[in-house]
Amino acid sequence: MTPAYLPFARPLVDEAMIAAVAETLRSGWIASGPRVLEFEQALSDYHGGRPTRAFTSATAALEVALQVCGIGRGDEVVTSAMTFFSVGNMIRKCGATAVFVDCDLESRNMQAGAVLAVLTTRTRAIIPTHFGGLACDMDALLALAGERALRVIEDAALAIGSCWKGLRIGAFGDITTFSFHPNKNMTTIEGGAAVFANEAEARRAEALRFHGIRRLPDGTRDVDCAGGKFNLSDVSARLGLVQLAQLDLWCTKRRGLADRYFARLEGKSAVALPARAHPGEPEGHSWNMFSVRLPLERMAMTRKAFIDAMHARGIGIGISYEAMHLTTLFREAGHREGEFPNAERIARETVSLPLHAAMGEEDVDRVCDALEELVP
Ligand SMILES: *Cc1c(COP(=O)(O)O)cnc(C)c1O
């Protein structure tokens, strides 16, 4: 019997969650309403009481965060060449210039020293992505930003449940954005959230999320900014509430599966393994992804052939990520190969192995057995 197909990511939605969503669907209030407020409160409680708002995606949250910071034409925003497309796109969409830095080859995270080297008088913000859920060095990045009055918008799409020095990502810092896409550690189907620096900025984000509408005392409405339409539905928020209640358990499960990968592969396989959590802080990694680098120079196949061969064995593989500066969008802005060697090497060699809370250790073993066959 061939085993069931093992996707590289999948959401966990049990019958109790389906029942909760069905109850909201039957309630008569399905768009933004009381469940969104409840979900925002629960997220805020999870992050030490910080002002929190929900959005239709992390991409929407990021766009609004940039607008809240007043970032636009003539401004520069520093980010890593090794990040998801959202980040470069939203910097560009708000009219600012994306200034890329290379990442660390092992952690794949942005480093403060590289950021320091590209700061100009036009730099307004830094957007660090916590790669795969592994916290960036937030002490160094926040110190650097603090000295120069720069905003820090953390792309924590994959890092809900991760800690930095005992504090959850989002429980400190400036602005932090999260994603609840089905591939993340918890889901609202599509959805996202942002934790803001203060209540005034959160209220500003609320307007930018919903047409820029302001309610007047006479019951009519006014618009004082060209807001978008990024409000989460109560149906999604209800799913988010029941998912959030399981998040810590699922993160613990993921950490156990990552440990199993290390036990099977460390010192035994030629693939380059991801960075572990920072020493003494196992909770510093939410383990959304287990991304390795293939030793392509000693393999008799391309990455595409490797992915196809894994697929033929019933195993799904992801690619995270392509190098942002080498997309057509940023090549047209003058970016070229050779600028960011680590990001480009990762982009060429990376594959993400299956890792999600619905897996068991026997699934990890199955992936490792297939790796042993395919990687000499
Ligand atoms: C998924 C992801 C995003 C975008 O999240 P959406 O909710 O799909 O908009 C941004 N950054 C990173 C690192 C991601 O993995």
The ligand as a MOL file (V3000), in Angstrom:
LIG
                    3D

  0  0  0     0  0            999 V3000
M  V30 BEGIN CTAB
M  V30 COUNTS 15 15 0 0 0
M  V30 BEGIN ATOM
M  V30 1 C 3.0290 34.1050 3.9710 0
M  V30 2 C 4.0000 35.2000 4.1480 0
M  V30 3 C 3.6420 36.5350 3.9580 0
M  V30 4 C 2.2870 36.9430 3.4150 0
M  V30 5 O 1.2250 36.5220 4.1730 0
M  V30 6 P -0.2620 36.6440 3.5810 0
M  V30 7 O -1.1440 36.5020 4.7690 0
M  V30 8 O -0.4290 35.5150 2.6100 0
M  V30 9 O -0.3820 37.9650 2.9320 0
M  V30 10 C 4.5890 37.5010 4.2220 0
M  V30 11 N 5.8190 37.1850 4.6380 0
M  V30 12 C 6.2160 35.9280 4.8200 0
M  V30 13 C 7.5810 35.6410 5.3150 0
M  V30 14 C 5.3210 34.8860 4.5630 0
M  V30 15 O 5.7230 33.6170 4.7290 0
M  V30 END ATOM
M  V30 BEGIN BOND
M  V30 1 1 1 2
M  V30 2 1 2 3
M  V30 3 2 2 14
M  V30 4 1 3 4
M  V30 5 2 3 10
M  V30 6 1 4 5
M  V30 7 1 5 6
M  V30 8 2 6 7
M  V30 9 1 6 8
M  V30 10 1 6 9
M  V30 11 1 10 11
M  V30 12 2 11 12
M  V30 13 1 12 13
M  V30 14 1 12 14
M  V30 15 1 14 15
M  V30 END BOND
M  V30 END CTAB
M  END
